[in-house]
Amino acid sequence: MNKDFRYDYADFLPKVSRETLEKCRNIKPEEMEYTNENGYTVKIVKDPTIMFCLDLFNRIRESDIYDKKFTFISTNHEQIEYPAIAEMINRFHVNCRNVNAFAMDEWADQDGNVAPHTYGPSLGRTFMEFFYYNIDPELRPPVEQWHTLNNENVDHYSDLIEECGDGGADILYSATGWPGHVAFIDPGTKEFHADSMEEFLTLGSRIVTESPLTIAENSLFGSVGGAGDAWIIPPKAATIGPRDVHNARETFERHCIDYGSNGSWQKMISRIQLYGPVSMECPASIMRLGKGTCYVSESIAAPFRAWDSTDDGRTIY
């Protein structure tokens, strides 16, 4: 960063020290892989999405083979990945009777009313349509085992996860958001205010107010047109809480959102989550407190390119 021009960061941004930011900007791909003392591993791969499909399919398959309960929490709008997993389930005749699936979030209006599945971009609707209903009827679990958030369950959704998962999900599948969120657990959200990390980790599902960065990020999703139309994004959301992340026996993340030569908003927050301090200012960083794997794509791991000034005044790229 040019030392001749220093400025304060925008108020709505997560509070991250300049030292952490510089460390994250300059970390090299060969320095990125590690396994910490909690069993949390970072791996760089060509395509994390393939790893996600293989992992989830294999766990569902094992639940059938070994006749054991399997409870997972996952993202919603995987319109390519979920049909592919469902196709493998159907092709190999995997019975999903032991599966309890939980969508991690859903939109809500300004008054906290959770979006119904009849709302076109509904996150829960895509979780059902692209995953559950693509599984052959004779292989699906009862629909009551495929959970999405609604007005009736948002206040006790965390309790449902713990009840089905004997204390927590077997695994949580996620991908960090622009402000470092997991689900809609945004930094600085008043509904998730806590005076300590210990308190933060006890907070369960609820209605929350979205951060400006989350609204901007979501306006790029294909389900709402992918046009940067921030006005189409509802202002609040129903979401799992830090408690559900912390209770999960394992986590699985993908950092792979890439726009080719146009870059990616995920490159910086990926580094903040993985190499900055574990903090409420980057909620997804709490996954480093337990066992898990974060698969980072080669494009996200690639070094930053940026304009800067040399000592003799030349500009380089």
N, C-alpha and C positions, 0 to 999 in steps of 0.2 A: 504494500500500500504506500502511495506517495506521501512522504513525511512532510511535504510542503503544504499539504491540504488535508487537515484533520477535521472531523465533524462528528457530532453526536448521531447515534443511530435512531431511526424512527421509533416512536414510543410504543407502537403495537408489536414490534419485533420481540421475540424471546430474549431475555437478558443473558448474553454470552460475552465473556471477557474478550478483549482484543487479543490477548495471548492465545486463547483457545482458537479464535478465528484464524489467526496467522498459522498456528500449528496445523489446523485442518486444511487450510489452503495449500500448504506446502508438503503434506505427507505424500510419500511416493508409493506407487502400487506394490513394490517389493517389500514395503514396510507394513502393509495393511493386514495381512493374515495373522491371526493369533487365536489362542484359547486361553481364557482367563481362569482364575481360581474357582469359579462357580460352574465351570463346564460350558461357558458361552463361547462359541466359535465363530470366527469370520472367515469365509472362504470366497475367493474370486473365481468365478466360472463364466463360461461363454453365455449361458442362458439360464438364469435362475428359475424362469417359468417352467422349464422342463423338470427341474428338480422338485418344484412344488407339485406338479401333476403326479410324478412318480411316488413322491412321499405320501401324499394323501391317499392315492389309490392303494398303495401297499398296506397302509394302516387299516383301511377298510377291509381289504382282502384278509389280513391277519385276524381281524375281528370275527370273520366268518370261519376261517380255518380252525382257530383255537377256541371258538365259541365264547368270546369274551367281550364285555361291554367296551365301547369306544366312544368317547365324548370329545368333540372338537369345536372350537370357535374359529370363524373365518370371515374374511372379507366377503363382500356381496357381489360386486359387478364384474365377475370373471366370465365374460360372455364367450370366450374361446376356451378357457381352461376347464370350466365345469362341464360343458358338453363332451369334451374329450375324456374326462375322467368317467363320466356316466357311460360313454361308449365302451370303455374298457371294462367297467362293471358288467355291462350287458353282454359283451363278447365272451367274457370268462365266467359268466354266470355266478357272480359274487352276490351272496345274500347279505343284505344290509340290515338284517333284523336287530343287530346289536348296536347300531349307530345312533347316537344322539348328536345332532348338528345344531349349532347356534350361530346365526348371523350376528355380527358385532355391532351394527348400528342401523339407523334409519333417520330420514328427515323428519323435522317437526316445524310447525308454524310458530309465529310470534307469541302465541298463547300456550305453547307447549303441547299442542295436539299432534300426535304422531301420524305421519302420512299413511293412509291405507294402501293396500296392494292395488287398488283401482287407480291410484296416481301413477301416471306413466313411468316416470323415472324412479319410482319406489325401489329402494335398495333391497328390501325384503322380497319384493315381487321378483326381482332378477335372481335372487338366491333360490327361490322356489322354481321359477320358470326354466332357468338355464341349468339347474342341477337336479333338484328333486324330481321334477316331472319328465326329465330326460332318462331317468332310470326306469327300466321295465317294471310295470306294476307288481309282478310276482316277486321282484327282487327288492323293492322299496321297503323301508320300515314304515310303520303307521305314520300318518302325516303329523300326528301329535309329537313325534320325535324329531321333527324338522322345525326348529324354533326361529321365529322372527319377532322383533320388537313391535309392540302396539300399546295403545293407551291402557289396556288392562294389566299388562305384565311389566311395564318399564320400571316400576318401583321395586319389584322383587325378581327381576331377571337374573341378577347375580345369585340369588337363592336357588333359582331353578338350575343354573349351571352347576352349583355345588351339590345339589341334590342328585342330579343325573350323573355327575362325574365323581361322586364320592369325595367331595371336598374341593374339586376344581377340575378344569378341563384336562384331558390327557395332553393336548397340544393346542396352541393358539397360533394360527396363521395370520401374518400381517405384512404390512409394507409401510415404512415411515412416511408421514405426510410432510408437507412443506414447512410447517412450524414445529415439526418433531412430534406430531401426535401419533397415537395408536388409536384406531377407531376415531371417535370425536373427543378424545381426552386431550384437549388443547392446553398449551401453557397459558397461565394467567386467567383461565376461565373461572369466573366467580363461583360457579357451582361445584368446582373441584378445589376450592381454596382449602389449604391445610397449613398449619403452622410448623409442620415437620414432615420429613419423609415417612416416618413411622405412621403418622396419621394419614398421609396421602395414600399409602398402600392399603388402607382399610376401606376406602371409599368405593362404593358399588355403583350399579347402574342408575341412570337418571336422565332427565332432560337438561341439556346444556346449551349455552350460547356459543355459536361458532366464532372463531377468530377471523379477522380479515384475510389472513393468508390461506386459511382453510377454504373460505368462500372462493377466493381466486383460483386455488388449485382445483376445486371441484367443478368450476365453470369450464375446465378443459376436458372433462370426461365426455366420452361419446354419447352416453345415455342422455345428456342434456344438450347435445348438439356440438360439443367440442369447439365452441366459438368464442370462448372467453366472455360469455354472457353471464356476468356476476349477478344480474338481477333475477335470473331464473333459479338461483340457489336459495332455498328456504333459510331463514336466519338462525334456526335452532335445530337440534338433533336429539334423538334418543340414542344412548350409547352404553356399552359396558363400562366398567370403571377400572381404576388401577388395581383394585382388589382382584378382579378376574384375571388380569395380566400376571399379577404376583402369585396367584394360586395355581396357575397353569403349571403342570409338571414339566412342560417343555414348550419352547417357542420356536417358530420357524418364520424367518423374514426373507423378503425379496426386495433388493434395491436395484431396480433395472429400468426405471422410466427414462426413456431416451428419445430425443427428437432429432437424432442424427447430427448433421452439421449445425443445427440450430441449438444444440446443447440440451441441458436438462436442469429443471429446478431442483432435482433430487440430489445432485452431486454434493452440494454443500451440506445439506441437512443430514445426509448419510454419514458424512465424516464427523459432524458434531455429535450425532447419536453414538457412533462407534468409538470415537477417540477423545471426546470431551468428557467432562465430569458427569456422573450419574446424578441427575437433578430433575426437579419438577419443571424447570424451564425447558427441558427436552423430555417429555413424558415417555417416549419410546425407549429412552436410555435405561429405564427400569428393567427391561428385559435382560440386561447384563447382570442382574442380581441373581439369575437362575440359569438352569441348563437351557441351551438353545443353539440354533445355528442361523446365521445371517449370510445368505448368498448374495454377493455383490457382483454385478455384471462387469465385464471388462471395460465397457464404455463408461460406466459410472466410476470405476477405479482409475480411469485415465487421468493424467495430470491436468490441472487447470491451464487454460490459455487466457491471457488478459492483456489489455493495453497497459503499459507502464512507461515511465520516463527514465532515461539513463542520465548519468551525471552531466553529460555534455548537451542535454536538451533534446536528444533524438527520441522518437517514440518507437517502441518495438512491440511486436505482437507475438 
